[in-house]
């Protein structure tokens, strides 16, 4: 993990590195929820983004399950087609 001024960059863990016996149990969804909670609650970020390779439908589903919204398509490092998802911190109800 690397923390920069006003940015948090979390290295993605590859679900493919897990034993297949653990696939499909929601571990990626839980990990993504914990990372978002850390970014919002601990670090106080108002918005998070997730940059996902456009063919990675499993990661897109994880982002959507965690309330991330589609933002736009882009090209990462001038060669990798990606989709950018975002989520804003919920403001407390007054």
Buried (B, 14 or more C-beta within 10 A) or exposed (E): EEEEEEEBEBEBEEBEEEEEEEEEEEBBBEBBBEBBEBBBEEEEBEEBBBBBEBEBEEBBEBBBEBEBEEBEEEEEEEEEEBBBBBBEBEEEEE
